């Protein structure tokens, strides 16, 4: 797997490809208790939840099973791992274990894949995360069991990370020189 420091660069690389060569992104939002999975559509414009897995030793196998279920007819463009801050060692250990314990078939899928980290702790002011609070409030009113509510929330967070591709696609239309002149910054309102 090849690491790309900025999530924007991962999306930018994908957008430079012909539509027929472009693959889908998979997001794994790695938390202490859960791993939320989502997948982008073929145009990388929208994301849909795949699953939220309880994080335990068997979840590594479940993640691999989900990859095999999602990828037979889809090409993988990249992986986005949701972490809490740059020093989220638990998440990084999970990512290493995912690769190390995978079957040879799984490692073959991941070998040429580009991946990045999405620091969700710095994204807490984004509209998607404001909406997360609304989702949590709605789930409380539905009186769902805690485990069920948590899995729904984890799926939602993973979808939100991939959904940011819409905003990043708008930035791709901005000429490169605008970026270097400082007219568009990473936290520019134009993203939203």
NUDRENTI-851021 format. One record per residue (C-alpha): residue in three letters; x negated, y, z. Coordinates in nm, 2 decimals, padded with zeros to 4 digits, m for minus. Layout:
BEGIN
ATOM; ala; X; Y; Z
...
//
This chain:
BEGIN
ATOM; unk; 00.00; 00.00; 00.00
ATOM; unk; m00.12; 00.35; m00.08
ATOM; unk; m00.06; 00.63; 00.16
ATOM; unk; 00.06; 00.98; 00.04
ATOM; unk; 00.03; 01.25; 00.31
ATOM; unk; 00.32; 01.47; 00.21
ATOM; unk; 00.67; 01.32; 00.13
ATOM; unk; 00.72; 01.59; m00.13
ATOM; unk; 00.42; 01.45; m00.33
ATOM; unk; 00.58; 01.10; m00.33
ATOM; unk; 00.90; 01.23; m00.48
ATOM; unk; 00.70; 01.45; m00.72
ATOM; unk; 00.51; 01.15; m00.85
ATOM; unk; 00.83; 00.97; m00.91
ATOM; unk; 00.99; 01.26; m01.10
ATOM; unk; 00.70; 01.27; m01.34
ATOM; unk; 00.78; 00.92; m01.46
ATOM; unk; 01.03; 00.84; m01.74
ATOM; unk; 01.37; 00.76; m01.60
ATOM; unk; 01.34; 00.40; m01.73
ATOM; unk; 01.01; 00.35; m01.53
ATOM; unk; 01.13; 00.52; m01.21
ATOM; unk; 01.22; 00.30; m00.91
ATOM; unk; 01.41; 00.35; m00.60
ATOM; unk; 01.30; 00.46; m00.26
ATOM; unk; 01.36; 00.27; 00.06
ATOM; unk; 01.35; 00.44; 00.39
ATOM; unk; 01.28; 00.26; 00.72
ATOM; unk; 01.36; 00.49; 01.02
ATOM; unk; 01.15; 00.32; 01.29
ATOM; unk; 01.28; 00.37; 01.64
ATOM; unk; 01.20; 00.20; 01.97
ATOM; unk; 01.51; m00.02; 01.96
ATOM; unk; 01.63; m00.01; 01.60
ATOM; unk; 01.50; 00.01; 01.24
ATOM; unk; 01.75; 00.19; 01.01
ATOM; unk; 01.72; 00.11; 00.64
ATOM; unk; 01.86; 00.30; 00.34
ATOM; unk; 01.80; 00.30; m00.03
ATOM; unk; 01.82; 00.57; m00.29
ATOM; unk; 02.02; 00.54; m00.61
ATOM; unk; 01.85; 00.48; m00.95
ATOM; unk; 01.81; 00.85; m01.01
ATOM; unk; 01.68; 00.91; m00.65
ATOM; unk; 01.96; 01.17; m00.60
ATOM; unk; 02.16; 01.00; m00.33
ATOM; unk; 02.10; 00.74; m00.06
ATOM; unk; 02.32; 00.47; 00.09
ATOM; unk; 02.27; 00.28; 00.41
ATOM; unk; 02.14; m00.07; 00.38
ATOM; unk; 02.13; m00.19; 00.74
ATOM; unk; 02.02; m00.11; 01.09
ATOM; unk; 01.82; m00.39; 01.26
ATOM; unk; 01.76; m00.44; 01.62
ATOM; unk; 01.39; m00.42; 01.67
ATOM; unk; 01.24; m00.74; 01.79
ATOM; unk; 01.00; m01.00; 01.65
ATOM; unk; 01.27; m01.15; 01.42
ATOM; unk; 01.34; m00.80; 01.28
ATOM; unk; 01.02; m00.82; 01.08
ATOM; unk; 01.16; m01.12; 00.90
ATOM; unk; 01.50; m00.94; 00.87
ATOM; unk; 01.33; m00.64; 00.71
ATOM; unk; 01.16; m00.87; 00.46
ATOM; unk; 01.49; m01.05; 00.39
ATOM; unk; 01.65; m00.71; 00.33
ATOM; unk; 01.38; m00.61; 00.08
ATOM; unk; 01.43; m00.93; m00.11
ATOM; unk; 01.80; m00.87; m00.11
ATOM; unk; 01.77; m00.51; m00.23
ATOM; unk; 01.49; m00.55; m00.48
ATOM; unk; 01.56; m00.84; m00.73
ATOM; unk; 01.73; m00.60; m00.97
ATOM; unk; 01.56; m00.28; m00.85
ATOM; unk; 01.20; m00.15; m00.89
ATOM; unk; 01.05; m00.01; m00.57
ATOM; unk; 00.92; 00.35; m00.62
ATOM; unk; 00.80; 00.40; m00.26
ATOM; unk; 00.86; 00.37; 00.11
ATOM; unk; 00.94; 00.64; 00.35
ATOM; unk; 00.89; 00.56; 00.72
ATOM; unk; 01.07; 00.78; 00.97
ATOM; unk; 00.85; 00.84; 01.27
ATOM; unk; 00.87; 01.07; 01.58
ATOM; unk; 00.57; 01.30; 01.55
ATOM; unk; 00.23; 01.23; 01.40
ATOM; unk; 00.12; 01.02; 01.70
ATOM; unk; 00.41; 00.77; 01.69
ATOM; unk; 00.19; 00.47; 01.75
ATOM; unk; 00.48; 00.23; 01.81
ATOM; unk; 00.61; 00.30; 01.46
ATOM; unk; 00.27; 00.27; 01.30
ATOM; unk; 00.21; m00.06; 01.47
ATOM; unk; 00.55; m00.19; 01.34
ATOM; unk; 00.45; m00.08; 00.99
ATOM; unk; 00.12; m00.26; 01.01
ATOM; unk; 00.29; m00.57; 01.15
ATOM; unk; 00.54; m00.56; 00.88
ATOM; unk; 00.27; m00.59; 00.62
ATOM; unk; 00.04; m00.83; 00.81
ATOM; unk; 00.31; m01.08; 00.90
ATOM; unk; 00.49; m01.08; 00.56
ATOM; unk; 00.49; m01.37; 00.32
ATOM; unk; 00.27; m01.36; 00.02
ATOM; unk; 00.57; m01.27; m00.20
ATOM; unk; 00.64; m00.97; 00.03
ATOM; unk; 00.28; m00.86; 00.03
ATOM; unk; 00.29; m00.87; m00.35
ATOM; unk; 00.59; m00.64; m00.36
ATOM; unk; 00.42; m00.40; m00.12
ATOM; unk; 00.06; m00.40; m00.26
ATOM; unk; 00.12; m00.14; m00.53
ATOM; unk; 00.37; 00.06; m00.34
ATOM; unk; 00.31; 00.42; m00.23
ATOM; unk; 00.44; 00.52; 00.12
ATOM; unk; 00.46; 00.82; 00.34
ATOM; unk; 00.58; 00.92; 00.68
ATOM; unk; 00.87; 01.15; 00.74
ATOM; unk; 00.84; 01.32; 01.08
ATOM; unk; 01.19; 01.34; 01.20
ATOM; unk; 01.10; 01.53; 01.51
ATOM; unk; 01.02; 01.84; 01.30
ATOM; unk; 01.35; 01.80; 01.10
ATOM; unk; 01.58; 01.85; 01.39
ATOM; unk; 01.71; 02.18; 01.27
ATOM; unk; 01.81; 02.05; 00.92
ATOM; unk; 02.18; 02.04; 00.84
ATOM; unk; 02.17; 01.66; 00.82
ATOM; unk; 02.06; 01.64; 01.18
ATOM; unk; 02.32; 01.89; 01.29
ATOM; unk; 02.57; 01.66; 01.12
ATOM; unk; 02.42; 01.36; 01.31
ATOM; unk; 02.56; 01.52; 01.63
ATOM; unk; 02.90; 01.53; 01.47
ATOM; unk; 02.87; 01.16; 01.37
ATOM; unk; 02.77; 01.08; 01.73
ATOM; unk; 03.07; 01.27; 01.86
ATOM; unk; 03.30; 01.10; 01.62
ATOM; unk; 03.17; 00.76; 01.72
ATOM; unk; 03.22; 00.84; 02.09
ATOM; unk; 03.59; 00.91; 02.02
ATOM; unk; 03.62; 00.58; 01.84
ATOM; unk; 03.52; 00.40; 02.16
ATOM; unk; 03.29; 00.16; 01.97
ATOM; unk; 03.05; m00.06; 02.16
ATOM; unk; 02.71; 00.11; 02.22
ATOM; unk; 02.53; m00.13; 02.00
ATOM; unk; 02.76; m00.08; 01.70
ATOM; unk; 02.75; 00.30; 01.74
ATOM; unk; 02.37; 00.29; 01.76
ATOM; unk; 02.34; 00.08; 01.44
ATOM; unk; 02.57; 00.33; 01.25
ATOM; unk; 02.37; 00.62; 01.37
ATOM; unk; 02.04; 00.46; 01.27
ATOM; unk; 02.18; 00.39; 00.92
ATOM; unk; 02.29; 00.75; 00.90
ATOM; unk; 01.94; 00.89; 01.00
ATOM; unk; 01.77; 00.67; 00.74
ATOM; unk; 02.02; 00.79; 00.47
ATOM; unk; 01.95; 01.15; 00.57
ATOM; unk; 01.58; 01.11; 00.51
ATOM; unk; 01.63; 00.98; 00.17
ATOM; unk; 01.90; 01.23; 00.09
ATOM; unk; 01.64; 01.50; 00.12
ATOM; unk; 01.53; 01.40; m00.23
ATOM; unk; 01.82; 01.62; m00.36
ATOM; unk; 01.66; 01.92; m00.20
ATOM; unk; 01.31; 01.82; m00.31
ATOM; unk; 01.43; 01.77; m00.67
ATOM; unk; 01.53; 02.14; m00.67
ATOM; unk; 01.18; 02.23; m00.57
ATOM; unk; 01.04; 02.02; m00.85
ATOM; unk; 01.19; 02.27; m01.09
ATOM; unk; 00.98; 02.55; m00.94
ATOM; unk; 00.66; 02.61; m01.14
ATOM; unk; 00.34; 02.49; m00.97
ATOM; unk; 00.20; 02.85; m00.97
ATOM; unk; 00.49; 02.96; m00.74
ATOM; unk; 00.37; 02.71; m00.48
ATOM; unk; 00.01; 02.82; m00.50
ATOM; unk; 00.10; 03.19; m00.48
ATOM; unk; 00.29; 03.12; m00.16
ATOM; unk; 00.63; 03.22; m00.30
ATOM; unk; 00.77; 02.89; m00.20
ATOM; unk; 00.68; 02.73; 00.13
ATOM; unk; 00.75; 02.39; 00.26
ATOM; unk; 01.01; 02.53; 00.50
ATOM; unk; 01.17; 02.77; 00.24
ATOM; unk; 01.55; 02.81; 00.25
ATOM; unk; 01.55; 02.71; m00.12
ATOM; unk; 01.51; 02.35; m00.01
ATOM; unk; 01.86; 02.36; 00.13
//
